[in-house]
Amino acid sequence: MAREDLIVHGERRGVDIPGGGACYISQLPRKEASDTQPEDLRPGAHPTPPTANENQARYVAKFDTVLQDLPSLCSVQNFVHHYSRTHLKRNDRVDDLRMWIHERAFTGREELSQPFTYAWDLDGDGKPVVGNGSEERPFVVGLTTKTLMLRLMRPPESFVLHVDATYKLNYRGYPVIVIGISDSSRGFHLVSMFIVSGETQDIVQPTLMALRRLFFALSGHELVVQYAMADADQAQYNAVNAVFGSNPRFTSLMCFFHVMQKVYRAISAFPSDTKAIIVRDLYDMHFARSHMEFVRMRDDFLSRLRDVPELIGFAQYMSGQWLTGRYSAWQLYWTPTGFASTNNPVETFNAVLKRDYTLRRRLKMGALLQELSNCCQDKSASERLFSLEVVASPTLVRRVSEMIREKLLYAGGLEHGEIASAGCIRVVYCPAKRILVSPNNRSEEGIAVTAQMGVNYARMEFEGQPYGGWVVDTARMYCQCSYWFGFGVCVHVLFAQRTLEYLDCSGREILVTRGKQKNGAPDPVVRDGQRGRRPLGVGPALTY
């Protein structure tokens, strides 16, 4: 019989194993119970759940205090707030705010992504003048970085300057003016932010003047703006025109979303069919392709309103506020195709600012300055590129896929007597059925929610469609529909690109297939009668 050694519990014991041999079992020395160890924790004892008093005794032994002697939650919060105000400068004291602002004042020696403060009014040391927010001493301070400011070094016709105010960020009720630019694909790029104690022209105009002076100090060039968009605010309009109006091509745009918001309020008491007609006419004027076309549509719209006695007052309101005068430039023909026609890009940024930095709370002014400084630094490190060409949004790409699945988009044929032109393809568009959604009596398209579009925007995809479908120029990626005129891309162009195998199902450009189809079907990649493989003008090798 073989013997094997087995060590168990520190004692060596020999055990015979069938087949020969022995097993030595060693037992490890057992830990003896100390005199201070509780009875229920001694070896062999069955532990019992600790009582509340025993838990409290263990807590006292660990922290050397009892629960009743701990300070209340209110006391702890007061201590934290006191420490934040006194040591972290997160308060509303003017002296502390002035110290924080002056420590970070612009000197020109900052790193590209280092936040700094600046303003129009400077003291003897060249630092921003910090007031107490009164009418006599307004509080105006701007924050930015060199990287953000140098985003303005672009041709003036390649961007739209957005000026918008956001609220509910601090306890004192001071608005934050956000200044940025949008590119050809309506992407927003932050430039600077200002905390101001009011929104009068005497306060808003110096912020833009400080922005222009700082840009000249960094780049050595004057800031030239061709398109600027603001809300229907008298102070913002006057300030923007006073600072940038020296450019003879300058155009002060009006946010179309703001116009529709005011119109919806004015027509809230009208019958539903009357409201639908008014909104439809306004969208038609928004997509007007020239000023002459807009004037014709405007006169017809006002004439029909004045024919109804109950709508004469509304006609006067529309004519004086939104169809003539300083707030009437909300049509798409004022800017190049694809540019933003609303302040939605900056509104989206404002939502991110409240969600990620202020956490949807009102902060003390010192804390708000720090959070805005962090935001400027983060946006300086952003890798988002400035788009000089129109890029289709993910929603539009999903819309094309969904409409293809529902067989609402397909290639059309030639009209009778029409000669096929190289580089052109016809795309037939069928409107999606609309279903009524109950509780708010609103209709939606009968396709996937992620691919749905508003009824008036979707209307621009098929209104005026010729027999046989829209003609899409695949060389310029141009379509004649009104939606392409407004956004520079449409479902017809994306469908044509996918038909020609220029794009995959996610909307990304892929290599063109050059192989010949085996079934003999017409190859969509034909160019001037030439399929893939070897060009017709190139013969076999060693030919004469």
C-alpha positions in Angstrom: 0.0 0.0 0.0 1.4 3.3 -1.1 1.7 6.1 1.4 1.0 9.8 0.7 1.4 12.8 2.9 -1.6 15.1 3.5 -1.2 18.2 5.7 -4.3 19.1 7.6 -4.6 21.6 10.6 -0.9 21.4 11.4 -0.9 17.8 12.9 0.8 15.1 10.9 -1.2 11.9 10.7 -0.6 8.7 8.7 -3.5 7.1 6.9 -3.3 3.9 4.9 -4.7 4.2 1.4 -6.0 1.2 -0.5 -3.5 0.0 -3.1 -0.6 0.8 -0.9 0.9 3.8 0.8 -0.2 6.0 3.6 -1.5 9.5 4.0 -0.1 11.8 6.6 -2.6 14.4 7.8 -1.2 17.5 9.6 -3.5 19.8 11.5 -2.7 23.6 11.6 -2.6 25.0 15.1 -6.1 26.3 16.1 -6.5 29.9 17.2 -7.3 30.1 20.9 -10.1 32.3 22.0 -9.0 35.4 23.9 -10.5 36.6 27.1 -11.8 39.7 25.5 -13.6 37.9 22.6 -17.4 37.8 22.9 -18.9 34.5 23.8 -21.0 34.3 20.6 -17.8 34.7 18.5 -15.8 32.0 20.2 -14.9 28.9 18.1 -17.8 26.4 18.1 -20.4 29.0 19.2 -23.4 29.9 17.0 -23.4 33.7 16.3 -26.6 35.6 16.9 -27.6 38.8 15.0 -26.4 41.9 16.8 -29.0 44.0 18.6 -29.4 47.7 18.1 -27.6 48.5 21.3 -24.7 46.3 20.2 -24.5 48.1 16.8 -24.5 51.4 18.6 -21.7 50.2 20.9 -19.6 49.1 18.0 -20.2 52.4 16.2 -19.1 54.3 19.4 -16.0 52.1 19.7 -15.1 52.8 16.1 -15.8 56.5 15.9 -15.6 57.4 19.6 -18.9 59.2 19.5 -22.6 58.4 19.7 -25.3 59.2 17.2 -27.0 61.6 19.5 -23.8 63.7 19.8 -23.4 64.0 16.0 -24.3 67.4 14.5 -27.5 67.7 12.5 -27.7 67.7 8.7 -28.4 71.4 8.7 -25.3 72.1 10.7 -23.1 70.0 8.3 -24.6 71.9 5.3 -24.0 75.2 6.9 -20.3 74.2 7.5 -19.9 73.1 3.9 -21.5 76.3 2.6 -19.3 78.4 4.9 -16.2 76.7 3.8 -17.2 77.1 0.1 -17.9 80.8 0.6 -14.8 81.6 2.6 -12.1 79.3 1.1 -13.4 78.5 -2.4 -14.7 82.1 -3.1 -18.1 80.7 -4.1 -20.1 83.6 -2.9 -21.6 86.9 -4.1 -19.2 89.2 -2.3 -17.9 91.9 -4.7 -14.4 91.9 -3.3 -14.0 88.2 -3.7 -15.4 88.3 -7.2 -13.2 91.1 -8.1 -10.1 89.2 -6.8 -11.1 86.1 -8.8 -11.7 88.1 -12.0 -8.5 90.1 -11.7 -6.4 87.0 -11.0 -7.6 85.6 -14.4 -7.6 88.8 -16.4 -6.3 88.7 -20.0 -2.6 89.4 -20.3 -1.7 87.8 -23.7 0.6 85.2 -22.0 -2.1 82.6 -21.5 -2.0 79.1 -23.0 -4.4 78.4 -25.9 -6.9 76.5 -23.7 -6.4 78.5 -20.5 -9.6 80.5 -19.6 -9.3 84.2 -18.9 -11.6 87.1 -18.1 -12.0 90.4 -20.1 -14.4 93.3 -20.5 -14.8 96.6 -22.3 -14.3 98.9 -19.2 -10.8 98.5 -17.7 -9.2 100.0 -14.7 -5.7 101.6 -14.4 -4.0 98.2 -14.4 -5.8 97.0 -17.5 -8.1 94.7 -15.6 -11.9 94.5 -15.9 -14.0 96.9 -13.9 -16.2 94.9 -11.6 -19.4 96.6 -10.4 -22.1 95.6 -8.0 -24.8 95.1 -10.6 -26.6 98.4 -10.0 -27.7 100.8 -12.7 -24.7 103.0 -12.0 -22.1 100.2 -11.7 -23.2 97.3 -13.9 -21.6 93.9 -13.5 -20.2 92.8 -16.9 -17.5 90.1 -17.3 -16.6 87.8 -20.2 -14.9 84.4 -20.2 -13.2 82.7 -23.1 -9.9 81.2 -24.3 -7.6 81.9 -27.2 -8.7 78.7 -28.9 -12.4 79.8 -28.8 -11.7 83.3 -30.0 -9.6 82.2 -32.9 -12.6 80.3 -34.3 -13.7 83.6 -35.7 -10.7 83.6 -38.1 -12.8 82.5 -41.0 -14.3 84.2 -44.1 -17.4 86.2 -43.0 -19.6 84.4 -45.5 -18.8 81.0 -44.0 -20.6 81.3 -40.6 -23.5 82.8 -38.7 -22.8 84.7 -35.5 -25.3 83.8 -32.7 -26.1 86.0 -29.7 -28.5 84.5 -27.2 -29.2 85.0 -23.5 -29.9 82.2 -21.1 -31.3 82.5 -17.6 -31.8 80.8 -14.2 -28.1 80.1 -13.7 -27.5 82.2 -10.5 -29.4 83.5 -7.5 -29.1 87.2 -8.5 -31.0 86.7 -11.7 -28.2 87.8 -14.0 -28.5 86.5 -17.5 -25.5 84.8 -19.3 -25.0 86.0 -22.9 -23.7 83.1 -25.1 -21.8 84.1 -28.3 -20.9 81.5 -30.9 -20.9 80.7 -34.6 -22.6 78.0 -36.6 -21.2 76.3 -39.7 -22.7 75.1 -42.9 -24.2 72.1 -41.2 -25.7 74.1 -38.4 -23.1 72.9 -35.9 -22.5 75.3 -33.0 -19.0 76.4 -31.9 -18.7 78.4 -28.7 -16.7 81.7 -28.8 -17.3 83.5 -25.5 -19.7 83.9 -22.6 -20.6 87.0 -20.6 -22.3 87.4 -17.3 -24.2 90.7 -17.3 -26.5 92.4 -14.7 -28.9 93.6 -17.4 -29.9 93.4 -21.0 -30.0 97.1 -22.0 -28.1 98.4 -25.0 -25.7 100.2 -22.7 -24.7 96.7 -21.3 -25.0 94.4 -24.3 -23.1 96.7 -26.8 -19.9 96.9 -24.7 -19.8 93.1 -24.6 -19.7 92.9 -28.4 -17.2 95.8 -28.5 -14.9 93.9 -26.0 -15.2 90.8 -28.2 -14.1 92.7 -31.3 -11.2 94.4 -29.5 -10.0 91.1 -28.1 -10.1 89.4 -31.5 -8.0 92.2 -32.9 -5.5 91.8 -30.1 -5.2 88.1 -30.8 -5.3 88.0 -34.5 -4.3 91.4 -35.7 -7.3 91.6 -37.9 -10.6 93.4 -37.6 -13.6 91.2 -36.9 -16.0 91.2 -39.9 -19.4 89.6 -39.5 -21.8 89.1 -42.4 -24.6 87.2 -40.8 -25.7 87.7 -37.1 -28.8 86.2 -35.5 -30.4 87.3 -32.2 -33.8 87.2 -30.6 -36.5 89.8 -31.1 -34.9 91.9 -28.4 -34.5 95.7 -29.0 -31.2 95.9 -27.1 -29.6 92.9 -28.8 -30.7 94.1 -32.3 -29.4 97.7 -31.7 -26.1 96.4 -30.2 -25.4 93.9 -33.0 -26.1 96.5 -35.7 -24.1 99.2 -34.0 -21.0 97.0 -33.6 -21.0 94.9 -36.9 -23.2 97.1 -39.1 -20.2 98.8 -40.7 -20.0 95.9 -43.1 -22.1 96.8 -46.2 -23.1 93.2 -46.6 -24.1 92.7 -43.0 -27.5 91.1 -42.4 -29.3 90.9 -39.1 -31.2 87.7 -39.1 -34.3 86.8 -37.1 -34.7 83.4 -35.4 -37.6 81.6 -37.2 -38.4 79.5 -34.2 -38.9 82.7 -32.1 -41.2 84.1 -34.8 -43.3 80.9 -34.7 -43.4 80.8 -31.0 -44.9 84.3 -30.9 -47.3 83.5 -33.7 -48.6 80.4 -31.9 -49.4 82.5 -28.8 -51.3 85.0 -30.9 -53.4 82.4 -32.7 -54.1 80.1 -29.7 -57.7 81.2 -29.6 -58.4 80.7 -33.3 -60.2 77.7 -34.8 -57.9 74.7 -35.6 -58.4 75.0 -39.4 -57.6 78.7 -39.3 -54.4 78.0 -37.3 -53.3 75.3 -39.7 -53.7 77.6 -42.7 -51.8 80.5 -41.0 -48.9 78.2 -40.0 -48.8 76.7 -43.5 -48.6 80.1 -45.1 -45.8 81.2 -42.8 -43.7 78.1 -43.6 -44.2 78.7 -47.3 -42.9 82.2 -46.8 -40.0 80.8 -44.8 -39.0 78.7 -47.8 -39.4 81.5 -50.3 -36.5 81.4 -52.8 -36.2 85.2 -53.4 -37.3 88.4 -52.0 -39.8 89.0 -54.8 -41.4 85.7 -54.2 -41.7 86.5 -50.5 -43.3 89.9 -51.2 -45.8 88.3 -53.5 -46.7 85.6 -50.8 -46.8 88.2 -48.1 -49.2 90.5 -49.9 -51.5 87.5 -50.7 -51.3 86.4 -47.1 -52.2 89.8 -45.6 -55.0 90.3 -48.2 -56.7 87.0 -47.2 -56.4 88.0 -43.5 -58.0 91.4 -44.0 -60.9 89.8 -45.8 -62.0 88.3 -42.5 -63.1 90.9 -40.0 -62.1 88.8 -37.0 -58.5 88.6 -38.4 -57.9 92.3 -39.1 -56.1 92.9 -35.8 -53.9 89.8 -36.3 -53.1 91.0 -39.8 -51.9 94.4 -38.4 -49.8 92.6 -35.8 -48.1 90.3 -38.4 -47.5 93.2 -40.8 -46.0 95.5 -38.2 -44.0 93.0 -36.3 -42.8 90.1 -38.5 -43.5 90.8 -42.2 -42.0 94.3 -42.4 -39.3 96.1 -40.5 -36.3 95.0 -38.5 -37.6 91.6 -37.5 -38.7 90.4 -40.9 -35.4 88.7 -42.1 -36.4 85.1 -41.2 -36.5 83.7 -44.7 -34.1 81.1 -46.0 -32.9 83.2 -49.0 -31.0 85.6 -46.7 -28.2 83.0 -46.1 -26.5 80.3 -48.2 -28.1 76.9 -48.4 -27.7 74.8 -45.3 -27.1 77.6 -42.8 -29.0 77.8 -39.6 -32.3 79.7 -39.7 -33.0 79.5 -36.0 -31.1 79.9 -32.7 -31.5 76.1 -32.1 -27.7 75.5 -32.2 -27.1 77.9 -29.3 -30.2 76.7 -27.5 -28.8 73.2 -27.6 -25.6 74.4 -26.1 -27.5 76.2 -23.3 -29.2 73.0 -22.5 -25.9 71.2 -22.2 -24.5 74.1 -20.0 -27.4 73.7 -17.5 -27.2 69.9 -17.6 -23.5 69.3 -17.2 -22.1 72.3 -15.4 -24.8 74.0 -13.3 -26.7 70.7 -12.8 -29.9 72.7 -13.3 -29.4 74.7 -10.1 -28.9 78.4 -9.4 -25.4 79.0 -8.2 -23.6 81.7 -6.3 -21.8 84.1 -8.7 -18.4 82.8 -7.6 -19.4 79.2 -8.3 -21.0 80.2 -11.7 -17.8 81.9 -12.8 -15.8 78.8 -12.0 -18.2 76.5 -13.9 -18.3 78.8 -16.9 -14.5 78.8 -16.8 -14.5 75.0 -16.8 -16.9 75.0 -19.7 -14.6 77.2 -21.8 -11.6 75.0 -21.1 -13.6 71.9 -22.0 -14.9 73.3 -25.3 -11.3 74.4 -26.2 -10.3 70.8 -26.1 -13.2 69.7 -28.3 -12.3 67.9 -31.5 -15.4 69.0 -33.4 -14.4 70.3 -36.8 -15.9 73.4 -38.5 -17.8 72.1 -41.4 -17.5 74.0 -44.7 -19.9 71.6 -46.5 -23.4 70.4 -45.7 -23.5 67.1 -43.8 -26.6 65.1 -43.5 -27.9 64.7 -39.9 -28.4 61.2 -38.4 -32.1 61.8 -38.3 -32.3 62.4 -42.0 -30.2 59.3 -42.7 -32.5 57.2 -40.6 -35.5 58.7 -42.4 -34.1 57.6 -45.8 -33.6 54.0 -44.5 -37.1 53.9 -43.1 -38.7 55.3 -46.2 -36.9 52.8 -48.3 -38.2 50.0 -46.1 -41.7 51.3 -46.4 -41.2 51.6 -50.2 -41.9 55.4 -50.1 -38.7 56.2 -52.1 -37.8 54.5 -55.4 -36.1 55.4 -58.6 -38.3 56.9 -61.3 -38.3 56.5 -65.0 -38.0 59.0 -67.8 -40.9 61.1 -69.0 -42.3 60.6 -72.5 -39.8 62.1 -75.0 -37.2 62.9 -72.3 -33.6 62.3 -73.1 -31.5 60.7 -70.3 -28.8 63.1 -69.2 -25.5 61.9 -67.8 -25.1 62.1 -64.0 -28.9 62.6 -63.3 -31.3 60.2 -61.7 -35.0 60.5 -60.9 -36.3 59.8 -57.4 -40.0 59.4 -56.7 -41.2 60.4 -53.2 -44.5 59.2 -51.7 -45.7 61.0 -48.6 -46.0 58.8 -45.5 -49.5 58.4 -44.1 -50.2 60.5 -41.1 -51.9 59.0 -38.0 -53.7 60.8 -35.3 -52.1 60.6 -31.8 -54.7 61.0 -29.0 -54.2 62.7 -26.2 -53.2 66.0 -27.8 -55.0 65.5 -31.1 -51.7 65.7 -33.0 -50.9 63.8 -36.2 -47.6 62.1 -36.8 -46.1 60.2 -39.7 -46.7 56.5 -39.8 -43.0 55.6 -39.8 -40.5 55.1 -37.0 -40.4 57.9 -34.4 -36.7 58.4 -34.9 -37.3 59.2 -38.6 -40.4 61.4 -38.2 -40.4 65.0 -39.3 -42.8 67.9 -38.7 -45.7 68.1 -41.2 -44.6 71.4 -42.7 -41.0 70.4 -43.1 -42.1 67.0 -44.6 -44.4 68.9 -47.0 -41.3 70.6 -48.5 -40.0 67.2 -49.7 -42.9 66.4 -52.1 -44.7 69.7 -52.9 -44.0 70.6 -56.6 -42.7 67.1 -57.4 -42.8 66.7 -61.2 -44.3 63.6 -62.9 -41.7 60.9 -62.8 -40.0 62.2 -59.6 -37.4 64.7 -58.6 -34.3 65.1 -60.9 -31.2 64.7 -58.7 -27.9 65.9 -60.1 -25.5 63.2 -58.8 -22.4 65.3 -59.8 -23.4 68.4 -57.7 -25.7 66.4 -55.4 -28.4 69.0 -56.1 -32.2 68.6 -55.9 -35.0 70.9 -56.9 -37.2 70.4 -53.9 -37.7 73.1 -51.3 -36.2 71.0 -48.5 -32.9 70.9 -50.3 -33.0 74.7 -50.8 -33.3 75.2 -47.1 -30.9 72.6 -45.7 -28.6 71.7 -48.6 -29.4 68.0 -48.4 -32.6 66.0 -48.7 -33.9 62.4 -48.8 -33.8 62.4 -52.6 -30.1 63.2 -52.7 -29.3 60.6 -50.0 -31.4 58.0 -51.9 -29.6 58.8 -55.1 -26.2 58.4 -53.4 -27.2 55.1 -51.9 -28.6 53.9 -55.3 -25.3 54.7 -56.9 -23.5 53.0 -54.0 -21.8 56.1 -52.8 -23.1 55.7 -49.3 -23.8 52.8 -46.9 -26.9 52.4 -44.8 -25.5 54.6 -42.1 -24.9 57.5 -44.5 -21.1 57.2 -44.7 -19.3 57.5 -48.0 -17.9 54.2 -49.3 -15.8 53.2 -52.3 -17.7 52.8 -55.6 -18.1 49.3 -57.0 -16.5 49.0 -60.4 -17.3 45.4 -61.2 -19.7 44.2 -63.9 -22.9 42.7 -62.7 -23.2 39.0 -63.5 -27.0 38.9 -64.3 -26.6 41.4 -67.1 -28.8 44.0 -65.3 -28.0 47.7 -65.9 -25.2 48.7 -63.7 -26.0 52.0 -61.8 -22.3 52.9 -61.8 -22.2 53.5 -65.6 -20.4 56.8 -66.5 -20.8 58.0 -70.1 -21.5 54.4 -71.3 -18.3 53.1 -69.6 -18.8 50.3 -67.0 -16.1 49.0 -64.7 -13.0 47.0 -65.5 -10.7 48.1 -68.3 -11.5 51.3 -70.2 -12.8 50.8 -73.8 -10.1 52.9 -75.3 -7.4 50.6 -73.8 -6.8 47.4 -75.9 -5.1 44.2 -75.0 -1.4 44.2 -74.3 1.1 44.3 -77.3 -1.5 45.5 -79.8 -0.7 47.9 -82.6 
